[in-house]
């Protein structure tokens, strides 16, 4: 689970410290935590520390001005079984403000792989199989006014075996203007269909395996006012037939 250190971790504190004029914390020291079944923290580590210990100090502090939130950890995806490319106990970390996904092994405090490529300000990393992951690409670039510009979101597929990227359901995203500035996610079902959360637009799409829209939910209140969505999920995602039957009989 994610958290933020206050006071800062020791290594980070050396580079940041406190704002002595206000004594307020002015740096997000994002961290990951592993809990046992009783909720006790058995592992905790600062993301900034991980990067600094692996020689990536410049990625945190090389901006022209000090950044309050240079990393912005927004998703932790645990690895639950061994594969040729990642092992049980590893975690995928989505670092939004660095447009970076990290495969990290807590047991030995080691970054196994840094994934960077055709995605910007991404969210939601999911393991699809033994060699591929999906990344929800918000595709958001900041302009000179510090305003996010998004043409459309994308589902990026990264293949560890070939070290290549591809896109899925791209035409559907463009046609339906799925373009959430922040957040957003995709959950794939076992038959290749998917639920997509277009968070800032208050919409959920259910797409079949060809990317065709089966239905759209828009989060409106009784006054037709639009509300954001927050990290929607499919319950029992392996039972896609049951989901479709519920929809059909509604």
C-alpha positions in Angstrom: 0.0 0.0 0.0 1.2 3.6 -0.6 1.9 6.2 2.0 4.0 9.4 2.5 6.8 9.8 5.0 6.6 12.6 7.6 9.3 13.2 8.8 11.2 12.4 5.6 13.3 9.3 5.2 16.9 9.9 6.2 18.4 10.0 2.7 15.7 12.3 1.4 15.9 14.6 4.4 19.5 15.4 3.5 18.5 16.8 0.1 15.2 18.4 1.2 15.0 19.2 4.9 12.2 21.4 6.4 11.0 24.8 5.4 12.4 26.6 8.4 10.3 29.7 7.9 7.0 27.8 8.3 8.1 24.4 9.6 5.8 22.8 7.1 6.7 19.8 4.9 7.0 20.9 1.3 8.0 17.6 -0.4 6.0 14.5 -1.0 8.2 11.6 0.1 6.1 8.8 -1.4 6.6 5.3 0.0 5.5 1.7 -0.4 4.5 -0.6 2.5 3.9 -4.3 2.8 1.5 -5.4 5.5 1.0 -8.9 7.0 -2.5 -10.4 7.4 -3.0 -8.6 10.7 -2.3 -5.2 9.1 1.2 -4.9 10.6 3.8 -3.2 8.4 6.6 -5.6 7.6 8.3 -3.6 5.0 8.4 0.1 4.2 10.5 2.1 1.8 10.7 5.6 0.3 10.4 5.8 -3.5 12.9 8.7 -3.5 15.3 6.6 -1.5 15.0 3.7 -3.9 15.8 6.0 -6.9 18.7 7.7 -5.1 20.2 4.4 -4.0 20.1 3.3 -7.6 21.8 6.4 -9.0 18.7 8.3 -10.1 19.0 11.4 -7.8 18.9 13.6 -11.0 15.4 12.3 -11.8 14.1 13.8 -8.6 15.9 17.0 -8.1 17.1 18.1 -11.6 14.3 20.5 -12.4 14.9 24.2 -12.7 12.8 24.9 -9.6 12.1 22.7 -6.6 9.1 20.4 -7.2 6.7 19.6 -4.3 5.6 16.3 -6.0 8.3 15.1 -8.4 7.3 11.4 -8.3 3.6 11.0 -7.5 3.2 7.3 -6.9 -0.3 6.4 -8.1 -0.4 2.6 -8.4 1.2 -0.4 -6.9 0.7 -3.7 -8.7 2.0 -6.8 -6.7 3.4 -9.8 -8.5 1.6 -13.0 -7.2 3.5 -15.7 -9.0 6.9 -16.4 -10.6 7.5 -15.8 -14.3 10.6 -15.6 -16.5 10.6 -11.8 -16.1 9.3 -11.0 -12.6 9.0 -12.9 -9.4 6.4 -13.4 -6.6 6.9 -10.5 -4.1 8.0 -8.0 -6.8 5.9 -4.9 -7.3 5.3 -2.6 -10.3 5.3 1.0 -9.3 3.7 3.7 -11.5 5.5 7.0 -11.0 3.2 9.5 -12.7 5.2 12.7 -12.7 8.3 10.9 -14.0 6.3 9.1 -16.7 8.0 5.9 -15.5 7.0 2.4 -14.4 9.4 0.5 -12.1 9.7 -3.2 -11.5 11.0 -3.3 -7.9 12.1 -6.3 -5.7 11.6 -5.4 -2.0 13.3 -8.5 -0.8 16.7 -7.3 -2.0 16.0 -3.6 -2.4 16.6 -3.7 -6.2 15.1 -2.1 -9.2 14.8 -5.0 -11.7 13.7 -2.8 -14.6 12.7 0.7 -15.4 10.1 1.0 -18.1 9.9 4.3 -20.1 8.4 4.8 -23.5 5.4 6.2 -25.3 3.3 7.1 -22.2 3.0 10.3 -20.2 1.5 10.9 -16.7 0.2 7.3 -16.7 -1.9 5.4 -14.2 -2.9 1.8 -13.4 -0.3 -0.9 -14.2 -1.8 -4.4 -14.6 -0.1 -7.8 -15.2 -1.8 -9.5 -18.2 0.3 -12.7 -18.4 3.8 -14.0 -17.8 5.4 -11.5 -20.1 3.1 -8.6 -20.7 1.7 -5.7 -18.7 -0.8 -3.0 -19.5 -0.3 0.7 -18.7 -3.2 3.2 -18.7 -1.6 6.1 -20.5 -3.3 9.5 -19.8 -1.2 10.9 -22.6 -1.2 14.2 -20.7 1.4 16.9 -21.5 1.8 20.1 -19.6 1.8 23.4 -21.5 3.5 26.6 -20.5 0.5 27.6 -18.4 0.9 24.3 -16.5 -2.4 23.0 -17.9 -2.7 19.4 -19.0 -3.4 18.8 -22.7 -4.9 15.5 -23.6 -5.9 14.3 -27.0 -7.0 10.9 -25.9 -6.0 8.3 -23.4 -4.4 5.0 -24.5 -3.9 1.4 -23.3 -0.2 0.7 -23.7 0.9 -3.0 -23.7 4.5 -3.7 -22.8 6.1 -7.0 -23.8 9.1 -8.1 -21.7 10.1 -10.8 -24.1 10.4 -8.5 -27.1 11.0 -5.2 -25.2 8.3 -3.6 -27.4 5.2 -1.4 -26.9 1.8 -1.7 -28.6 -1.6 0.0 -28.3 -4.9 -1.7 -27.7 -8.4 -0.4 -28.6 -6.9 2.8 -29.9 -9.7 3.6 -32.4 -12.4 3.2 -29.7 -10.6 5.6 -27.4 -10.4 8.2 -30.2 -13.9 7.8 -31.4 -15.4 8.1 -27.9 -13.1 10.9 -26.7 -11.8 8.9 -23.7 -9.5 11.6 -22.5 -9.3 11.8 -18.7 -6.6 14.3 -17.6 -6.0 12.4 -14.3 -6.7 8.9 -12.9 -8.4 6.4 -15.3 -7.9 2.7 -15.5 -8.6 -0.5 -17.5 -9.5 -3.9 -16.1 -9.3 -6.8 -18.6 -11.5 -9.9 -18.2 -10.5 -13.4 -19.1 -12.2 -13.3 -22.5 -10.3 -10.2 -23.6 -13.1 -7.7 -22.9 -12.4 -4.8 -20.7 -13.8 -2.2 -18.4 -12.4 1.3 -18.9 -12.9 4.2 -16.4 -12.8 7.6 -18.0 -12.5 9.3 -14.7 -12.7 13.0 -15.3 -15.6 12.6 -17.7 -17.5 10.4 -15.2 -17.9 7.5 -17.6 -17.3 3.7 -17.5 -17.1 1.8 -20.8 -17.5 -1.9 -21.2 -15.7 -3.1 -24.4 -15.7 -6.5 -26.0 -12.5 -8.3 -27.0 -12.5 -6.4 -30.3 -12.8 -3.1 -28.6 -16.4 -2.4 -29.5 -18.5 -0.5 -27.0 -21.1 -2.8 -25.3 -22.4 -0.2 -22.9 -21.5 3.1 -21.3 -22.3 4.3 -17.8 -22.3 8.0 -17.1 -22.2 9.1 -13.5 -24.9 11.8 -13.3 -27.0 12.8 -10.3 -30.7 13.6 -10.4 -30.0 17.1 -11.6 -27.9 15.7 -14.5 -24.7 17.0 -12.9 -21.6 15.0 -13.8 -19.5 13.4 -11.0 -16.0 12.0 -11.2 -15.3 8.3 -10.7 -12.7 6.9 -8.4 -10.8 3.6 -9.1 -13.7 1.5 -10.4 -13.2 -2.3 -10.3 -14.8 -5.4 -11.6 -15.7 -8.0 -8.9 -14.9 -11.6 -9.9 -13.5 -10.4 -13.2 -12.8 -14.0 -14.3 -16.5 -14.7 -14.5 -17.2 -12.5 -17.5 -20.3 -14.5 -18.6 -22.0 -13.8 -15.3 -21.3 -10.1 -15.7 -22.9 -10.1 -19.1 -25.9 -12.0 -17.9 -26.5 -9.5 -15.1 -26.4 -6.7 -17.6 -28.7 -8.5 -20.0 -31.3 -9.2 -17.3 -31.2 -5.7 -15.7 
